[in-house]
């Protein structure tokens, strides 16, 4: 949506493009919060400020069904 907003800037009124841009980033923010990791644009900023970064969330491994317990 954010790239579409930039492409449409020449063809539609700018408030619509700003709305698409903001909505695209809002969806991205919500998706990354659900996944538990940081947005790509925020990682360099957080690293520069010395804040903790979660680039990829570690997933728990399931026990193998073939190994005896």
C-alpha positions as CSV (number, residue, x, y, z in Angstrom):
1,X,0.0,0.0,0.0
2,X,2.8,2.4,0.8
3,X,4.5,1.9,-2.6
4,X,1.1,2.1,-4.3
5,X,0.5,5.5,-2.6
6,X,3.7,6.8,-4.0
7,X,2.9,5.6,-7.5
8,X,-0.6,7.1,-7.4
9,X,0.7,10.5,-6.2
10,X,0.7,11.8,-9.8
11,X,-2.9,10.6,-10.6
12,X,-5.0,11.1,-7.5
13,X,-5.3,13.8,-4.9
14,X,-2.5,13.8,-2.3
15,X,-4.8,13.3,0.8
16,X,-5.7,9.9,-0.6
17,X,-2.1,9.0,-1.1
18,X,-1.2,10.1,2.4
19,X,-4.1,8.0,3.7
20,X,-2.9,4.9,1.8
21,X,0.7,5.5,3.0
22,X,-0.4,5.8,6.7
23,X,-2.8,2.8,6.4
24,X,0.0,0.7,4.8
25,X,2.4,1.4,7.6
26,X,-0.4,0.8,10.2
27,X,-1.1,-2.7,8.8
28,X,2.7,-3.4,8.8
29,X,3.0,-2.3,12.4
30,X,0.0,-4.4,13.5
31,X,1.4,-7.5,11.6
32,X,4.8,-7.1,13.2
33,X,3.3,-6.7,16.6
34,X,1.3,-9.9,16.1
35,X,4.4,-11.7,15.0
36,X,6.5,-10.3,17.9
37,X,9.3,-8.7,15.9
38,X,10.4,-5.2,14.9
39,X,9.6,-3.5,11.6
40,X,12.6,-3.3,9.3
41,X,12.7,0.5,9.3
42,X,12.9,0.6,13.1
43,X,15.8,-1.8,13.5
44,X,18.6,0.7,12.5
45,X,17.0,3.4,14.6
46,X,16.7,1.1,17.7
47,X,20.3,-0.1,17.2
48,X,21.6,3.5,17.0
49,X,19.8,4.4,20.2
50,X,21.1,1.2,21.9
51,X,17.7,-0.3,22.4
52,X,17.0,-4.1,22.1
53,X,16.1,-5.4,18.7
54,X,14.1,-8.4,17.8
55,X,14.7,-9.0,14.1
56,X,13.5,-12.6,13.9
57,X,11.4,-14.2,16.7
58,X,12.8,-17.5,17.8
59,X,10.2,-20.3,17.4
60,X,10.1,-23.2,19.9
61,X,11.1,-26.5,18.3
62,X,8.7,-29.4,18.6
63,X,10.1,-32.7,20.0
64,X,10.8,-35.2,17.2
65,X,8.4,-38.1,17.0
66,X,11.2,-40.5,16.0
67,X,13.5,-40.1,19.0
68,X,12.7,-42.1,22.1
69,X,12.1,-40.2,25.3
